Amino acid sequence: MKFYRIEEDKAPRYTGNLDAGHKWGLPGVEPCPRCDAGGGVVGLQYPCVDLSSLPERKKYDDPRPVPFEEFVCLRELVRPLVPQGAVLEPGTRFGPLEGKGSGYFGQLFMQNPWSLYVRREALERLRGVGVRSLQGCPINVRFRVKHPPELLALQLALKGKYHPDCLPPDLKPPCPTCGNDPFDRPDPMILDAASLPEGLDVFRLRQAWTVIIASERMVDAVQRMELDGVIFRELEAR
Ligand SMILES: [Zn+2]
């Protein structure tokens, strides 16, 4: 099985833009006393997770950094509402995208490298030919046109690692206090074939969740149906 990185098709006809954000999020954290890392991550999002039943939901409106212990409390309150094994870092976003949209969208659409949307009809066609792990959630975005596109936000699991051959040999272990695990994104990236999931056709890389990966099965289906809006770049796996 081959694996591909999904990227936006930058052709000028794709003018689509979502000026919008997710409804809730975990706050950032104040600098760690051990490693001095703080703030929050970008690109980790669970658009199908609904926090509206949480009595403390108002606490997920405020991205301002909090002490690490407070972050842990907020994180554990949402744990029962997220998929099993979900990665929950400071700055993780939840819930439907809210805001405004405009322009022309392909059948698939990326607002940025870490956010993938699929038109409902395309998602149903892909499912119909056996493409797995397509969990699409409605968005709450207003379009000023008569027939707005019905875009669904994909909620993606985090799976797969880099192959050690593309990482520096002196890689430091994560911070034992806060779990911060800083390293520069390898270029070119090589995937660890044994770590890649067999049952998923689209997912985020566990070590770099801003990278969205599609299986050969998904890529074949998209190309056969001539679904547009994204391109696929093959990644080496060993
Ligand atoms: Zn730390």
Boltz pocket constraint, residues with backbone or C-beta under 6 A from the ligand:
constraints:
  - pocket:
      binder: B
      contacts: [[A, 32], [A, 33], [A, 34], [A, 35], [A, 36], [A, 37], [A, 175], [A, 176], [A, 177], [A, 178], [A, 179], [A, 180]]
      max_distance: 6.0
